[in-house]
Amino acid sequence: MTANLLLIGGGHAHVTALRWLQKHPCPDVSITLINPRAYAVYSGMVPGFVAGHFSRSEVEIDLGRLCTDSGADIIHDSIIDLDPIRKRAMGQSGKTYSYDLASVDVGIVSAPPSVSDSKMDLIVKPMSPFVEAWDQVSENLSGGVAIVGGGLGGVELAFAVRHRMRFNGLPDTVPVSLVDQSKILSASSPSLRRALRKKLTSGCVDILEDTEVRGHYDGRLELASGQSLTAQLVLWTAGGRAHDWLAQSGLKARNGFPVVAASLQSISHPDIFIVGDAASIPDKHVPKAGVYAVRQGPVLMQNMIAKSRGAPLQDFAPQKDYLKLVSLGKRAAIAEKWGLTVQLPGLWDLKTWIDRSFVQD
Ligand SMILES: Cc1cc2nc3c(=O)[nH]c(=O)nc-3n(C[C@H](O)[C@H](O)[C@H](O)COP(=O)(O)OP(=O)(O)OC[C@H]3O[C@@H](n4cnc5c(N)ncnc54)[C@H](O)[C@@H]3O)c2cc1C
């Protein structure tokens, strides 16, 4: 009998899962990918897109072609409800999708529930709506920009926005602010933190720490500290929470993120796998980074096929650290691994080569 495998979300892990399937065709499973759009955005190139180095098509992966090449079907829809007991997912279109096994790779929402996506408040993740919106607003940044969330992604975006402003002919007096409720780059190594802080300051990015955002109105970002920033546009890349429908699905979760075993299966509903940023893996250091999602894909696909056949599953073994190549707005990058930070002339080219190879694979 053919097992019906449903892949929800065209995230990085599902991309590499489908690429694995391309090389290892499996006739006894039927696979359907559900994603709102025909393309998935590759996050590593988004700061370069914001800075103006890459076009939208250069940072997007063609999911339709990927599905055709791997023998899977694709449906353009957005899941709004998941029922792990009846084994079905409900789409925004009103359609219901039944499955034997499902995998969820939908990433995170990078803004608090009080913020809704609008022309002047762009939620960076999910990224497809963000890159579409950036195309509309990037010519008009003269009212100032604030980035809320000072992780590596937020820092790269701050550099990218300043670069784009200069490219647009705007003076450095137009503010770019980076706001964090604690310290910026708190998850990064001390050497990377020091190097990037120095670059932010010399790159004319204002850093506002230990303060939450109270509101954004009339071109101003009001902070709990009492400061009021000039920011017509706000990019939200803060915190990162699970999609509401996933947090409310009944899967056993931690802070809304379903908890998975080393096999990437939900610990409460083993017919569902969760991968990428959407998953919580206890007792293992798995940062919410694309590198880990990419490595999960082949393990995920092999485990779904094994489960459909009643065969034993394998464990996902995350690497202990990974090479961070952090873009600096202009065509330059800083590299860090094992706490060692270097800045060399060829790093931007190396990063671009790695990123392009992934997108075009
Ligand atoms: C600016 C920035 C730069 C970054 N750079 C790097 C980097 O250089 N290296 C690195 O390792 N990490 C980087 N990251 C982190 C990286 O983006 C994430 O870790 C990675 O995208 C996680 O991939 P994922 O598989 O969880 O899914 P995602 O890439 O988040 O994709 C989720 C997919 O699910 C789809 N989806 C969402 N909701 C639904 C729904 N309801 N129904 C169906 N489909 C849905 C979306 O359209 C999307 O295609 C960066 C993050 C940011 C913000």
The ligand as an SDF file (V2000), in Angstrom:
LIG
                    3D

 53 58  0  0  0  0  0  0  0  0999 V2000
   18.0080   37.9370    8.3580 C   0  0  0  0  0  0  0  0  0  0  0  0
   18.2910   36.4990    8.7060 C   0  0  0  0  0  0  0  0  0  0  0  0
   19.4350   35.8870    8.1980 C   0  0  0  0  0  0  0  0  0  0  0  0
   19.7220   34.5680    8.5150 C   0  0  0  0  0  0  0  0  0  0  0  0
   20.8740   34.0180    8.0310 N   0  0  0  0  0  0  0  0  0  0  0  0
   21.1910   32.7550    8.3680 C   0  0  0  0  0  0  0  0  0  0  0  0
   22.4180   32.1790    7.9100 C   0  0  0  0  0  0  0  0  0  0  0  0
   23.2150   32.8220    7.2090 O   0  0  0  0  0  0  0  0  0  0  0  0
   22.6930   30.8990    8.2840 N   0  0  0  0  0  0  0  0  0  0  0  0
   21.8400   30.1750    9.0730 C   0  0  0  0  0  0  0  0  0  0  0  0
   22.1510   29.0210    9.3970 O   0  0  0  0  0  0  0  0  0  0  0  0
   20.6670   30.6950    9.5180 N   0  0  0  0  0  0  0  0  0  0  0  0
   20.3230   31.9590    9.1890 C   0  0  0  0  0  0  0  0  0  0  0  0
   19.1450   32.4990    9.6490 N   0  0  0  0  0  0  0  0  0  0  0  0
   18.2120   31.6380   10.4020 C   0  0  0  0  0  0  0  0  0  0  0  0
   17.3570   30.8690    9.3790 C   0  0  0  0  0  0  0  0  0  0  0  0
   16.5520   31.7840    8.6920 O   0  0  0  0  0  0  0  0  0  0  0  0
   16.4280   29.8370    9.9910 C   0  0  0  0  0  0  0  0  0  0  0  0
   17.0740   29.1040   10.9720 O   0  0  0  0  0  0  0  0  0  0  0  0
   15.9120   28.8960    8.8990 C   0  0  0  0  0  0  0  0  0  0  0  0
   15.1920   29.6200    7.9310 O   0  0  0  0  0  0  0  0  0  0  0  0
   15.0200   27.8290    9.4800 C   0  0  0  0  0  0  0  0  0  0  0  0
   14.5280   27.0650    8.4370 O   0  0  0  0  0  0  0  0  0  0  0  0
   13.2090   26.2310    8.5990 P   0  0  0  0  0  0  0  0  0  0  0  0
   13.4410   24.9510    7.8730 O   0  0  0  0  0  0  0  0  0  0  0  0
   12.7930   26.1440   10.0210 O   0  0  0  0  0  0  0  0  0  0  0  0
   12.0490   27.0210    7.8310 O   0  0  0  0  0  0  0  0  0  0  0  0
   11.9700   28.4410    7.1780 P   0  0  0  0  0  0  0  0  0  0  0  0
   13.1340   28.7030    6.3110 O   0  0  0  0  0  0  0  0  0  0  0  0
   11.6300   29.4370    8.2230 O   0  0  0  0  0  0  0  0  0  0  0  0
   10.7290   28.2570    6.1810 O   0  0  0  0  0  0  0  0  0  0  0  0
    9.4270   28.0080    6.6180 C   0  0  0  0  0  0  0  0  0  0  0  0
    8.5550   27.7720    5.4070 C   0  0  0  0  0  0  0  0  0  0  0  0
    7.2540   27.4170    5.8460 O   0  0  0  0  0  0  0  0  0  0  0  0
    6.2830   28.1420    5.1120 C   0  0  0  0  0  0  0  0  0  0  0  0
    5.1290   28.3330    5.9720 N   0  0  0  0  0  0  0  0  0  0  0  0
    5.0210   29.1970    7.0160 C   0  0  0  0  0  0  0  0  0  0  0  0
    3.7970   29.0820    7.5570 N   0  0  0  0  0  0  0  0  0  0  0  0
    3.1420   28.1200    6.8600 C   0  0  0  0  0  0  0  0  0  0  0  0
    1.8380   27.5600    6.9550 C   0  0  0  0  0  0  0  0  0  0  0  0
    0.9690   27.9840    7.8740 N   0  0  0  0  0  0  0  0  0  0  0  0
    1.4870   26.5890    6.0800 N   0  0  0  0  0  0  0  0  0  0  0  0
    2.3670   26.1590    5.1360 C   0  0  0  0  0  0  0  0  0  0  0  0
    3.6060   26.6660    5.0000 N   0  0  0  0  0  0  0  0  0  0  0  0
    3.9840   27.6310    5.8510 C   0  0  0  0  0  0  0  0  0  0  0  0
    6.9820   29.4560    4.7560 C   0  0  0  0  0  0  0  0  0  0  0  0
    6.3860   30.0430    3.6210 O   0  0  0  0  0  0  0  0  0  0  0  0
    8.4150   28.9860    4.4950 C   0  0  0  0  0  0  0  0  0  0  0  0
    8.5770   28.5960    3.1530 O   0  0  0  0  0  0  0  0  0  0  0  0
   18.8390   33.8310    9.3490 C   0  0  0  0  0  0  0  0  0  0  0  0
   17.6840   34.4410    9.8580 C   0  0  0  0  0  0  0  0  0  0  0  0
   17.4150   35.7610    9.5470 C   0  0  0  0  0  0  0  0  0  0  0  0
   16.1760   36.4180   10.1170 C   0  0  0  0  0  0  0  0  0  0  0  0
  1  2  1  0
  2  3  1  0
  2 52  2  0
  3  4  2  0
  4  5  1  0
  4 50  1  0
  5  6  2  0
  6  7  1  0
  6 13  1  0
  7  8  2  0
  7  9  1  0
  9 10  1  0
 10 11  2  0
 10 12  1  0
 12 13  2  0
 13 14  1  0
 14 15  1  0
 14 50  1  0
 15 16  1  0
 16 17  1  0
 16 18  1  0
 18 19  1  0
 18 20  1  0
 20 21  1  0
 20 22  1  0
 22 23  1  0
 23 24  1  0
 24 25  2  0
 24 26  1  0
 24 27  1  0
 27 28  1  0
 28 29  2  0
 28 30  1  0
 28 31  1  0
 31 32  1  0
 32 33  1  0
 33 34  1  0
 33 48  1  0
 34 35  1  0
 35 36  1  0
 35 46  1  0
 36 37  1  0
 36 45  1  0
 37 38  2  0
 38 39  1  0
 39 40  1  0
 39 45  2  0
 40 41  1  0
 40 42  2  0
 42 43  1  0
 43 44  2  0
 44 45  1  0
 46 47  1  0
 46 48  1  0
 48 49  1  0
 50 51  2  0
 51 52  1  0
 52 53  1  0
M  END
$$$$
